[in-house]
Amino acid sequence: MSCRRTLAVLISSLALLSFARAGDFRAAWVASVYNLNFPSRPGLSPEEQEDQISRIVETAKHLGLNALMVQVRPEGDALYRSELEPWSRFLTGVQGQPPGYDPLAVFIKEGARCGVSIHAWINPYRAATDVSAARASSHEVYQLNRAIRRIGASLWLDPGDPAVRRHVTAVVKDLLQRYAVAGLVLDDYFYPYPSHANPKGTFPDGSTYARYRAQGGALALDDWRRHNVDELISDLHEAVKSIRPNALFGVSPFGIYTHGAPASVHADLDQYRDLYADPVKWMKEGWVDYLSPQLYWRDGGPQSYSALLAWWRSPDVNPQGIPIYPSITLDKLSSNWSSSEVARQLMLERSIKPRGDGGFIIWNIEPLLNNQRGVAGVIERENGGAVATR
């Protein structure tokens, strides 16, 4: 299943950047956090990890995907040679320990060989998934100590501290200046999800908010939190475009914007009120090149996939026609979904016409690598049809 070693090897960085804009966007998420997808476990040799990268990229190519969203910053760390942050512990088992090669550089090289564009996926605010894990001396918990908040067993950067925004923006600039990625993408982790450790509305940012008010700020707490995230999105958009004008900047928000959007959908949790992020504003302001709302529900249910996709692509919500590439989950293949539900959602993506480019992002690559419940064949057939008919 190896990619043909043709002129694809000679594709330039510029060609790779524009490739993601041509026609439909057909992608998959490659998660490094908790070793979900890559590497399969920490401590593998460089050769073993490089073999895994080749298999991931070649599988994407074989199934008709043209992009991979590779998680290169899961917890204030790096799966690339960073000037600002330590090597990820998910590579070696020890944060800060060099893995003996550069994973992102290999992804980009293999992507060029196979005609698959590589997008750098980062988590801007999550500082540690496990507070008990050892951290390198160069980690942000020491640099930004005043902005660190503990949420259960995790550590979080306070979005309301301007130093956090400056640091994340500096990380993005450093990354884009040295790697020819096709784009930068964020997922849905802004303020942390409500949980037993973080009941709704209780993120521990009282001192930061008090400082903001003492400096003359007038926004109510919820509006201020959304404004903090807005500032980061605006700054990152500017950073991406100033360094790599042809690179794409996207966000993958939670699939439900807020209650009543649309009216037919039942929502216990929403992006706007619970995670304090306003992706509809980002589309209207032109701060994103695309959104990939996480539509991880069966079609026709209380959170109907088709109803939500139609809402995100509607001209009232999205007057500029910003591309909406729904994230489609494969996780539920391990419980009560069959691959026919995935096929249906891909068909609906094509039938619910976008005003801009169409496409999707599969969460995540692992079931495709293992062909769980025959889903790899579904993706390959659907992509073949999309290429032939669009």
N, C-alpha and C positions, 0 to 999 in steps of 0.2 A: 504493500500500500504506500510505498515511498513516492514522494512527489517527483515529477520529472525534472531532471536537471537541465532545463532549457534556459532561454533568455530571462526567465523569471529570476534567476540568480542575479541578474544585472539590474533589476528594477531599482530605481533610485529612491531616495527618501521622499522626494516630492511626489513621485508616482504613487508611492504607498499612501501618502496622505490624501491624495485625491481619489484613490481607489475606493475608500469608504464612502465617498459621496456619489459614486456612480451607481444608479439603479437602487435596488433594494438592499437594505442593511440586514444581513443574516449572521447572527453572532451567538456566542455562548460565554457565560461567566466562568472564569477559572479562579477558584478561591484558594488562597494560601492559609487563611486563618484556621486554626485547629487542624491544619494539614488535611483539609476537606478534599482538595483535588490535587494540589501540587505544593511541595513534593508529597508523596503519599505518606511519608513519615520523616521525622527529622533524623539527621545523621547519615543519610545515604551518601555514597561517594559522589564526586562531581560527575563521573561518567554515568552513574545510575540516574542522577537527576537530569542530565542532558538527554539521556534516552527517553525519560518521561516527557520532557518538553517536545522532543521530536514526535513522539506518539500522539500527544495532544494536538499539535499543529497539523500533522498528517491526517488525523481523524477528522478534524474540522474541514480540511480541504476535501477529503473523500465524501463527506456528507453534504457538500455544497455550501458550507458556511464561508463567509468572506472576512470575518473579524473575530477576534478574541479579546475579552475584557479581562486583563490579567491583574490580579490583586498584588500590588507591589508595595503597599504600605498598610498592613493590617492593624498595627497597634503602635504608632509612632516609631516605626522601624523601617527597614528597607530590604527588598529583594533585588537590589541593584547597588552599585558603588556610589554611596551617598557621601557628600561632603558635610552633611548636617545631622544625619541620624545613623544609629547603629544597624548592623546586619540583623535580620530577623532571626529569632530563635527557632522559627518553624523550619529553617534550613538545616541547622546543625544541632539544635537542642540547647544552645547557649547563645543568648543575645549578645551581639557584638563580635562573635567569632566568625572570621571569614570562611565562606564555604569552599574556597579554592577555585571559583570561577564566577562569572557574572550572569545570573539567571535572566535578567531582562535583556541583556545583550544577546543571549542565545535565543530567546523568544523572537526578538526582532530579526535575527539572522535566519531562523527557521521560517518565520513568517514571509520574509522576502523570497526564500527558496520555493515556498508553496503558494505564494499569492494570497496570503492571509494577513490582513492588517492587524497590528498589535496596539491596543489601547491600554494606557496605564490607569488602573483602578486604585483609588486611595480612599482611606477612611480619615476624614479630617480631624475628628474630635476624640476618637477612642484611643486612650493612652495605654491601656493594658487590659487584656481579657481576664487575667488572673493576678490579683494583687500580691499573691504569695510567690510568684515567679521572680527569679533574680533578673535584675535589669542592669544594662551596661551603664558606665559612668557618663556616657554621652547622651543618654536617653532624655527625652523632654520632661520627664517628671522632675528632674533636677534643674533643668534650665528654666522651666515654667512652674516652679514649685507653688507659687501663690495662686496659680490658676488650676491646680489639680483638685478634682472632686472625686470622692469615693462613692460608688453606687454598687452596693452589695459587694461582690467579689471582684468588681472591675474598677478601673480608674478612667476618669473622663476629663477632658479639657473643658474649661468653662468658656462657652462661646461669647460671653459678655466681656471677657478681658481682651482688650485690643492687642496685647502681646501675643495671644493665641493666633489671631488672624494674621499678624505679621509673620509669625513663625511658619504657619501652614503655607502662606503665599511664597515665602522664601524657599521652602522645600519644593514647591511646584516649579518655581523658576529654575532652581538647580537641576531638577529632573529633566525639564524640557530643553534646557540649554545643552545637555550632554547626551540625550537619547532621542533618536528619530522615531518617537512613537507617533501613531496616527491620531491620537487624541488623549484626553484626560476625562475620566468619569468618576463621579462620586455615587455612593449608594445612599440608602435611606437613613443612615445613622447621623442625625443632627443632634438635637437633644435626645437623651436616651428614651427608649420605649418605657411606658408605664409598667411597673412590676411591683412585687411585694416590697422590694428594696427601694423602689422609686415610685410611690403612689402618684397619681396624676397631679401635675402642677407643683410638685414638691422638690424639684431639682434644687440643690443647695447653693444657690447663687445670690443669697440675700446680701452678702457684703459687697459683691460686685454691683448689684443693682443700687445699693445705697450710695456707692461711690459715684455711679452714673447720675443719680438724682442730685447729689451734693455738687456736682459739676454743672448743674443747670438743666439736666435732661428732664423732659416732661412726659415721656411715653409711659403708659400703663405697663405693668410687668409682662403680660402676654405679648403685647405689641413690641415691647423692647426686645424680647427674646427673638421674635420673628425678624426684627430689624437687624439683630446681630448676625443671623444666618444670611439675610439679604446682603449685608456688607461683604461677607466672605464670598458669596456666589459672584457678586459684581467684581470683586478684586481678582478672583481666580479667572473669570472670563477675560478680564483685561490682561492678566499675566499670560494666559495661553495665546491670545491674539497678538500680543506684542512680541512674543518670542517665536511662535510657529503659526503664522496667520492662517495657514491651510489646515491646521489641526482642528479636530472637533472637540467641543467642550459639552459634556452632557451630564445629566443627573438621573438616577433611578429612584424616584420617590416611592413611598408607600402608595398602594393603588387607589385608595379612597382619599380624595382631597378634603372633604368635610361633609357633615351631615346635610342631606338633601341634594347632593351632587353626585349622581342624579337622584331624583326623588324616589325612584323604584328600588334603590339599593339600601340595605340595612347596614348601619355603621355603628359599632361600639367604639371604634378607634379611628382617628383620622389624622392626616398629615398636618393640617393647618392648626388645629387646636391642641393636639397632644404631642406632636413632635416639633411644633413651632417653626414650620417651614412652609413657604408660600410659592410652590412651583408655578402656579398660574401667573403670578406677578412676574416671575422670571421669564416666562414665555412672552408676556406682553412688553416687557422691558428690553427684550432681545439679548438677555444675558446667557442663554443656552442655545446650542445648535440643535439639540434634540432632548426629549425626555423619554425615559423607559419606565413608565409606571409599573409597579410589581402587581400584576393581575393574577394572583395565585389562587384563584377560585374557579370552581366548575361553572360552565356556562348554564344560565337559566336558574341559578339558585338565588339566595338572598343577596349575594354579592356577585351578580351575574357578570361574567367576563365580557360578553358582547355589549351589555348596557354600559359598563365602565369604559370600554374602549371607544364606543361611539361618543361618550361624553368627552373624553380627553381629546378626541379628534374633531369635535364640533366647532364651527366658526365662532360661536359665542364665547366659548372658553379659550379658544386658540385662534384669535383673529389673524395672526401673521402666518398661520399654517406651519408652525414649527413641527418638524417630524416627530411623530409619536411611535416609538418602537416598543410594543408591550413586552415586558419580561414575562415569560411563560414557564411555569414550574414543572420540573420532572420529579420533584421530591415525592409527590403523592402517588407515584407509580409503586412505591413500596407499601402502600396501604390500600386505598379503595379505588384508585384510578386505573384505567387501562390506557394503552397507547392510543386508542381511538379518541379519547378526550383531547389528547395533544393534537392529533390530526384535525379534529374539529376546530380547535382554537387557531391553528395555522390557517385553515380555510376561512374562518371568520376574519382573521387579520387581513386577508386579501379582499374580502367582500365588503368590509366596512371601510370605504375608500378614504385614504388620507388626502389632504390637500397638498402635502409635500410628498417626499419619498415614503415608501412603505418599508416594513421590515419588522424584525423581532429580535429578542435576545433570550436565549435558553438558559434557565437556571436549573442545573449547572452542568458542566461538561462530563461529570462522572458517569451518569447513566448512559450517556452516548458512548463513552469508552467501553462500557460493559454491555452495551446493547440490551439494557434492562427492559424486559417485556417487549422486545422487538422495536423499541422506540427509535433506534438508529435508522432502521429501514424506513420508518415513518418520516423522519427528518429528511433523509436522502430523497425519497419519492416526492415529498412536498416541495423541496427546493428545486428538484428537476422540473416540476410543473411550473413553479414560479418563474424559473429562468426561461422556460419555453413560451409562456403565455403573456408575460408582462411586457 
